Amino acid sequence: MAGLLGLKGLRKAKRHERAGFALYGAAVAAAREPYFYESLGVADTLDGRFDLIALHAFLLIHRLQSLPEPGPDLAQAVFDAMFSDMDMSLREIGVSDLRIGKRVRAMWEALHGRAKVYTAAMEAADTAALQAALARNVWRGEAPDNAAAALARIVLAQDAHLASQKLTTLAAGEARFLAPLDALR
């Protein structure tokens, strides 16, 4: 019985794999907007890029988890796509096979911790807590003037924008993020 359930879970994951990678790709594209690096002063480093990708993937996962099936399965597919990409990226920059697992686990823990804090702040409508969490994570506590406030406004606008997108569209692997300046309007 357990083997059969395992195969069903594998088929379910495989069914949403393509959509998960496409959705994750949309999150990566949104995270690579030059505005974040040029205007908000996010470091264009491995850590800075990870934090913005994690933030946009979180927003997508957060939206998908709130939906009926296959929303949660799609959320898992986005998560799986993200960590498959992180694994591959670490290998490409020369991280040894022995260290990959530890680095990916640290990234997973970072995403999980950020997701808990961002979710709590967003659900409580606590903009100050969201700004503080973003400053702590994206800028390691040293956000330029007004940058954390601007990013918090972008996050809330992206969350509302994603909430307006239909499950059928998301299940087809299509997610639309606002351009940062549009999110600030």
For each residue, the residues with C-beta under 8 A, 3 or more apart:
1: 4 5
2: 5 6
3: 6 7
4: 1 7 8
5: 1 2 8 9
6: 2 3 9 10
7: 3 4 10 11
8: 4 5 11 12
9: 5 6 12 13
10: 6 7 13 14
11: 7 8 14 15
12: 8 9 15 16 73
13: 9 10 16 17 73 76 77 80
14: 10 11 17
15: 11 12 73
16: 12 13 19 20 70 73 74 76 77 171
17: 13 14 20 21 77 80 81
18: 21 22 173
19: 16 22 23 74 77 170 171 172 173
20: 16 17 23 24 74 76 77 78 79 80 81 173
21: 17 18 24 25 77 81 173
22: 18 19 25 26 173 174
23: 19 20 26 27 60 64 74 77 78 81 170 173 174 175
24: 20 21 27 28 57 60 78 81 82 85
25: 21 22 28 29
26: 22 23 29 30 60 174 175 176 177
27: 23 24 30 31 53 56 57 59 60 78 82 175 177
28: 24 25 31 32 53 56 85
29: 25 26 32 177
30: 26 27 33 56 158 177
31: 27 28 36 49 52 53 55 56
32: 28 29 49 52
33: 30 36 179 180
34: 37 38
35: 38 39 40 179 180 181
36: 31 33 39 40 42 52 151 180
37: 34 40 41 42 43 44 48
38: 34 35
39: 35 36 180
40: 35 36 37 144 147 150 151
41: 37 139 143 144 147
42: 36 37 48 51 52 138 139 147
43: 37 47 48 139
44: 37 48 49
45: 48 49
46: 49 50 93
47: 43 50 51 140
48: 37 42 43 44 45 51 52 138
49: 31 32 44 45 46 52 53
50: 46 47 53 54 86 107 110
51: 42 47 48 54 55 114 137 138
52: 31 32 36 42 48 49 55 56 138
53: 27 28 31 49 50 56 57 82
54: 50 51 57 58 82 107 110 111 114
55: 31 51 52 58 59 114 118 134 138 155
56: 27 28 30 31 52 53 59 60 158 177
57: 24 27 53 54 60 61 78 79 82 111
58: 54 55 61 62 111 114 115 118
59: 27 55 56 62 63 155 158 159 162 177
60: 23 24 26 27 56 57 63 64 75 78 162 175
61: 57 58 64 65 75 78 79 115
62: 58 59 65 66 115 118 119 122 159 162
63: 59 60 66 67 71 159 162 163 165 170
64: 23 60 61 67 71 72 74 75 78 170
65: 61 62 71 72 75
66: 62 63 71 163
67: 63 64 71 72 74 167 170
68: 71 167
69: 72 73
70: 16 73 74 167 171
71: 63 64 65 66 67 68 74 75 167 170
72: 64 65 67 69 75 76
73: 12 13 15 16 69 70 76 77
74: 16 19 20 23 64 67 70 71 77 78 170 171
75: 60 61 64 65 71 72 78 79
76: 13 16 20 72 73 79 80
77: 13 16 17 19 20 21 23 73 74 80 81
78: 20 23 24 27 57 60 61 64 74 75 81 82
79: 20 57 61 75 76 82 83
80: 13 17 20 76 77 83 84
81: 17 20 21 23 24 77 78 84 85
82: 24 27 53 54 57 78 79 85 86 111
83: 79 80 86 87 104 107 108
84: 80 81 87 88
85: 24 28 81 82 88 89
86: 50 82 83 89 90 104 107
87: 83 84 90 91 100 104
88: 84 85 91 92
89: 85 86 92 93
90: 86 87 93 95 100 103 104
91: 87 88 94 95 97 100
92: 88 89
93: 46 89 90
94: 91
95: 90 91 99 100 103
96: 99 100
97: 91 100
98: 101
99: 95 96 102 103
100: 87 90 91 95 96 97 103 104
101: 98 104 105
102: 99 105 106
103: 90 95 99 100 106 107
104: 83 86 87 90 100 101 107 108
105: 101 102 108 109
106: 102 103 109 110
107: 50 54 83 86 103 104 110 111
108: 83 104 105 111 112
109: 105 106 112 113
110: 50 54 106 107 113 114 137
111: 54 57 58 82 107 108 114 115
112: 108 109 115 116
113: 109 110 116 117
114: 51 54 55 58 110 111 117 118 133 137
115: 58 61 62 111 112 118 119
116: 112 113 119 120
117: 113 114 120 121 129 133 137
118: 55 58 62 114 115 121 122 130 133 155
119: 62 115 116 122 123
120: 116 117 123 124 126 129
121: 117 118 124 126 127 129 130 133
122: 62 118 119 125 130 155 156 159
123: 119 120
124: 120 121 129
125: 122
126: 120 121 129 130
127: 121 130 131 152 156
128: 131 132
129: 117 120 121 124 126 132 133
130: 118 121 122 126 127 133 134 152 155 156
131: 127 128 134 135 148 149 151 152
132: 128 129 135 136 148
133: 114 117 118 121 129 130 136 137
134: 55 130 131 137 138 139 143 148 151 152 155
135: 131 132 138 139 141 142 143 147 148
136: 132 133 139 140 141
137: 51 110 114 117 133 134 140
138: 42 48 51 52 55 134 135 143 148 151
139: 41 42 43 134 135 136 142 143 144 147 148
140: 47 136 137
141: 135 136
142: 135 139
143: 41 134 135 138 139 147 148 151
144: 40 41 139 147
145:
146: 149 150
147: 40 41 42 135 139 143 144 150 151
148: 131 132 134 135 138 139 143 151 152
149: 131 146 152 153
150: 40 146 147 153 154 184
151: 36 40 131 134 138 143 147 148 154 155
152: 127 130 131 134 148 149 155 156
153: 149 150 156 157 183 184
154: 150 151 157 158 178 180 183 184
155: 55 59 118 122 130 134 151 152 158 159
156: 122 127 130 152 153 159 160
157: 153 154 160 161 178 182 183 184
158: 30 56 59 154 155 161 162 177 178 183
159: 59 62 63 122 155 156 162 163
160: 156 157 163 164
161: 157 158 164 165 176 177 178 183
162: 59 60 62 63 158 159 165 175 177
163: 63 66 159 160
164: 160 161
165: 63 161 162 169 170 175 176
166: 169 170
167: 67 68 70 71 170 171
168: 171 172
169: 165 166 172 174 175
170: 19 23 63 64 67 71 74 165 166 167 173 174 175
171: 16 19 70 74 167 168
172: 19 168 169
173: 18 19 20 21 22 23 170
174: 22 23 26 169 170
175: 23 26 27 60 162 165 169 170
176: 26 161 165
177: 26 27 29 30 56 59 158 161 162
178: 154 157 158 161 182 183
179: 33 35 182 183
180: 33 35 36 39 154 183 184
181: 35 184 185
182: 157 178 179 185
183: 153 154 157 158 161 178 179 180
184: 150 153 154 157 180 181
185: 181 182
